[in-house]
Amino acid sequence: MLSLLLALIPALCTPAEAARVKELGYLYGTDDAKLQGVGLVVGLNGTGDSPRNIGMTEQLVRELQSMGIAIGVDDIQSKNVALVLVQAEMPVDARPNTNLDVRVSAMGDAKSLSNGSLMDTRLYAANREAGVFAIASGPLSTGSVSADSGKGDSSVKNHPTVASAPGAAQVIQAHPLARDYFDTEQVEFILDQPDFTTMQRLTDTVNAYFGPGVAWPRDSRSLVLQVPESHKQSFVLFMAEFEQLEVGVDSVARVVINERTGTVVVGGDVHIQPVAIAHGNLLIEIDAQTEVAEGPEITVGEAPTPVVVTNSTISVSEEGGELSVVSGGTIEDLVDALNAMGMKPRDLVSILQAIDAAGALEGELVIQ
């Protein structure tokens, strides 16, 4: 029902909401390092790779030969071993002996990794020449259940060929971008969502709090921060205060539509230009009137300025009729109208696409 959609739609036509800086971005150079390696899972109860998976067989032989065991490819006939891809993310402040969670995915034709144990697996960054950053090993958890009657019937719950192993990887080499911030004089803050308006508000807020010249923007995404004299050799304190500052976030007027599920999410200050809509046997008109609100005025500079509000009205008729040009309103008005009629979400999807095609949608339409 459309009423469910309304719960996903933030208040439209409202001032920019304030958010803490720590929710808006991150320091440049503090990204997690993505690690991965190829390993073996042993101890599987006949659910591992079949002997025809030559990749698993060769990897297992190499591992056994490195342990001094004389064995060849033709000697391996077990289905209790699986070739897997092991992945982990290493924070920039990770030091040797730090434990990392890993994700293990079957690479061959194994049916399940349940109850398996990961053999020592070397994890590398994108640049393998940098060496091994962590070694992963230990028991796995798939959170799945699979059963086979042996007569062709089987049942599987969840995904048994992908497993996790909390804390199974141990860091042996520090993050390649790790740095000592004790004597840091300058850093760069990166916005997750680039926006010139938000960047200017952030710059003004920082300089108002710490003093002029502490922050200056490179562009809509990057803000350079000069550690103030009052916080020299106190970088942690500087960042703690910086992260707690509140900034009004400006957002793009955008409507996101997922046609597969019929989900519609409206964000920002999305409006509809003057339009009348006929859909099936329905005629929907949205009328918005701009008026001066009663009550105290606000002052801008030395001149008092009246408070202006927009009052919207809707009308819905079930019989077709002549279309007439009406004043524009908001998508919230349109949703209210359709919700009152018990329309389905997919009808709203079609209507929004038509409004955008007519050039009457004041916002970006994103179709997933």
C-alpha positions, 0 to 999 in steps of 0.5 A, a space after each residue: 500500500 502507498 501508506 507504507 511508502 509515506 513512512 519512507 518519505 522524509 518531510 518535504 519542503 523543510 530546512 536542511 537538517 543538521 548532522 554531525 560532521 562524523 556522519 558526513 565523511 572521513 579523513 583522506 587516507 583512512 580507507 580500509 585495505 581490502 585483503 584477499 587470498 586463495 585457501 583451502 577448507 578441510 574437514 567437510 563431510 563429503 560436501 567439498 570439491 569433486 576430484 575433477 576440480 583440478 584447481 583444488 587438487 593442485 592447491 592441496 598438493 602444494 600445501 601438503 608438499 610445503 609441509 614435507 609430505 610426498 604426494 601427487 595430484 593423482 593421490 587426491 580423491 577426497 571430497 572433504 576439501 574445498 578451494 575458497 576465496 578468503 576476503 577481509 578488510 583491514 582498518 588503517 589503524 590495524 597493527 600486527 596481532 590485530 584480529 580481523 573478520 574474514 569472509 570465505 566463498 567456495 570457488 569450485 563445485 563444493 556443495 557446502 562449507 558447513 563445519 569446515 576449517 580454513 587452513 592457513 591462508 595468506 592475505 594480500 592487498 591489491 599490490 601483491 608486491 607489498 607482501 602478506 598483510 594477514 594470515 587467516 585460519 580457523 573454523 567457519 560458520 555458514 548459518 545454513 543447513 543442508 541435507 541430502 537423502 542420497 537418492 537425489 532429494 536434497 534440501 538447503 536453507 540459506 547459503 552454505 557455500 559462503 561462510 564467515 569466521 570472526 577474528 580468524 585473520 591475524 595482521 602481521 604487517 601494518 596498514 600501508 597507509 598507517 601514519 602517526 598523527 601526533 605531530 600532524 599539522 594538516 589533514 584532508 576531510 572528504 565528504 561522502 556526498 559531494 555538494 558545494 553548499 554543504 561544503 561551504 556550510 562546513 567550512 564556515 562552521 569549522 572556522 567559526 568554532 576554531 578560528 579563521 584559516 583552519 579550514 578551506 575547501 579544495 572543491 565540493 568533496 575535499 576540505 583541508 584542515 590546518 591543525 590550530 595552534 591551540 591543538 598542536 600535538 593534540 590531534 585526537 582532541 582536535 578531531 573529536 571536537 571537529 567530528 561533533 560540529 553540526 552542519 546543515 546538509 543540503 541534498 539534491 531533490 531526487 526521486 528513486 524508483 525501484 520498478 521490480 519492487 514498486 518502491 518509491 523513495 522521495 528525498 529533498 525538496 521535490 516539487 511538481 510544476 503545474 500539471 494535471 494527470 489522467 491515469 486510467 479513469 482517474 483525473 488528479 489535480 494538484 493545486 498549490 497556493 503561496 500565501 503570507 502566514 499569519 504571525 510575527 515576521 522575521 527580520 533579514 538585515 534591517 527589513 522585516 520579511 513576511 513568512 511565506 507558506 505554500 498551501 496545497 489542495 488536491 482533487 480526485 475524480 473517478 470519471 475522465 474529463 477535460 484536462 486543465 492547467 493547475 498550479 503545481 504542488 508536491 509529490 507528497 500531495 500526489 501520494 496522499 491523493 493516490 493513497 486515499 484512492 487505494 492505488 497500488 505503488 506501481 501506479 505511482 511509479 508509472 505516474 512519476 515517470 510520466 511527470 518526469 517525461 513531461 518535464 514537470 518534475 522538479 528533481 532528479 528521477 533515478 530508476 533502479 
